[in-house]
């Protein structure tokens, strides 16, 4: 198993680190990974989370979508953890060039990261489907039933639902960052959700670091592997 000393050496020698993260980055901030607790959700909801969080379900059962969404997807009291804070510190030091995240919680930006590619959108941004007026997260959190705009249109979160495509400009920025990185740190992701998981195939740099509690399909490509919590690993890194 890899050592912190080895990771420290990699970071010391890197100039264009890209961090690719998933749900495991935010679990240390108290945000649950819904895939790991389907049984709990199914006690309360008539549909599995993957079905509720689909474009079709949003369109056909909007009120039920928002009942689940407010209950399980809005964790507005969560704070950045050691992983988020260390990544922001690495960016300020000129070591880290970008964060590519599958998370929708905005915690990387809250920690101070500036260049963040949110592949699956953000719960902090919402727009009217009719007039495109912007709404913050409180407009959803503090509403009841289906939130609507003054114009009468339904408000939709800027979150990429199942069956929806990723934003082209976000994809382009993320792929460019990965292609030009010298080190890729992959953390808190099972690397099974596509198309996002396929992005790491574009890496042409020197070193891949993988931090995940469980094995992934990409383990055999990694130079360093940690089976620990993301914040516990990155929190030990010294930024020079």
N, C-alpha and C positions, 0 to 999 in steps of 0.2 A: 504493500500500500504506500502511496505517496506521502512525502513529509512536507511540513510547512516550510522547512529550509529550502527544499527543492522548488516549491512554488515561489518563495521569496526571490530566489535567484532568477527564475523565469521573468518575474515582474520587473526586477531590477534591470534586466537586459532588454526589455521590450519598450517600444516607443509608440506602437499603435495597437493597443489592446482593444478588442471588442468583446463585450459581455453579452451572451445570449441566455436569457433566463425565462423560467416558467413559474408555475404556481408555487413550487417549493421555496422560491425566494420570499414570498409574502406570508407563508404559513407562520413564520416566526414573528410576524406582526399581528397574528391572531386572525388572519383571513383564511378560511377553510378552503381546501381543495375539494370541490363538490364531488369529484369522481371517487374519492375515497370513502364517502359516507352516503352512498346511494340508498342504503337501507334506511337510514335516518330520515331522509327526504321522502322516501316512499311511504312512510308512516303518515305523512301529512298531505302529500300531493298525489293526485290520481295518475300522473304521468312522470316518466323519468326525466331528470334534468336536461339531458341531451335533446329530448323532444320539446320541452318547454322553451329551451333557448334556441329555437329554430325560427327561421323567417316565416315558415308556414304557420307555426303555432302563434307567433306574434300577430299575424294577419287575421287568423280565424278565431283565436281565443285571447284577445288582447287583455281583457280584465284579469284572466287567470295568469297570463304571463306576468303582469305587473304585481300580482299578489306574491308570486315566487321571487320576482326580481327585487322587490323592496325588502323581502324577508331574508334573502340569501346572498344577493349580489352587492348590496350597498353597505359597505363597512366603513362609513365615513369617520369613525373615531380611531381607526387604525393609524399607527405612527410608523415612520421608517425604522427599520431595524439595522443591525450592524452591517449587513450586506449592502443595503441601500446607501448608507452613510460612507462606507469605505469606497464604493464605486464613485460617488460624487467627489471624494477626496482625490482619487486617482485621476479623475478628469481634470480637476483644478491643477494638479501637478503636471499635466500634459502627457500623462501615461496612457490614459484611456480615451479613445476617439469616439466611441459610441456605445450606447446600450440598446440592444434589440430585445424587446420583451413581448411575451405572450399575455402578460397580465394587463388588467384594465383598471387598476386601482389608483394610478397616479402617484405611487409612493416614491418612485425614482425621482420625479420632479420635486416632490415635497422634500426630499433629502438634499436637493441642490443640483442634480444632474441636468445638464442643458440639452445635450443631443441624445434624445430618446426616441426610438422608433417603436411605436405601439402598434404591433401587428394586428391586434384584435380590438383596437379602439380604446375608449375610456368611458367609465361611468360618470366622469366629471363633465362631459360634454353631451348635450342633448339638443335636438333640433325639431322644429315643427315640420311634419312631412308635407305640409301644404305651402307655407310661406317661407320656410327655412329659418325662421327666427331662432336665435340661440337661447338655451336655458341651462342654468347651472344645475348641479346635482340636487340642491334643495327643492327645486321645482318638482322633482320626482319624489323625493323622500317625504315631503310635506303634503303631497296630494293624496287623494283617495280615488280608487277605481282607476279609470283610464285618464291620464293627464292630457289636457287639451290646451291649445293656444287660444289667444284672444280671437283669432280668425276662425276658430272652430276646428282646426286641424289637430290630428293626434300627434303628440310629442313622442319621438322615438330616441332612445339612447344611441349615441355614436359608438355602439359596440357591434362588432362583427358577429352576427348570429350564424348558427349552422345554416348551410345552403347559400350564404352570402359570400361574395368575393372580397379579397383584401384590397385595401386602398392602393392604387398604382404608385403614387408618389412615395408612400411609406415603404412599399416593397422595393422600389428602386434605390431609395436611400439606404435601407438595411442591407441589400445585396452589395451595394458599392462599398459600404463600411466593412463587411465581412471579407470581400475580395481583396481589399487593400490592407487588412490587418496582419500584423506579424504574430500575434498571439490571440487565440480564441478561447475564452472561458465560457463553458456551457454549464449551467447550474439550475437545479430545481426543476428539471423537466424530464419526462419519460422519453422524449423524442419520438412520440407516436402520433402526435396531432399534426396532420398535414393540411395545407402546404407548408406551414411554418417550419416543421422539423426538417424539411428538405433544404432549407436555406444554408445549413452548415456545409453542404456539399460544395458550396462556392468558395470555401476557405482555401487559400493558396499559401498561407504563411508557414511558420516554423513549428509552433507548439499548440497543441490542444489540451486544455485542462478541463476535466469533467468532475463536477461536484454534484452528487445525487445519492440519496439514501439507497436506492435500488438500482439494479443493473439496467442498462439501456442497450438498444440495438447498435449503438455507436461506440461502445466501450473499447472495441479492438482498434479503433482509430486514435484513441486518446494516449497522450504521453504521460499525463499524471491523472490519477483517479482518486477521489476522496469520497468515502461513504459516510459523510457527516453532514450536519446542517450547514447551509450555505453561510449564514452569518457567523457561525463558530469558526469556519475556515478563514473567510476573508477578514474577519475581525482581528486575526493574529498577524496580518500583513502590515509591515511598516512601509509607509510611503516616503520615499527619499527624494 
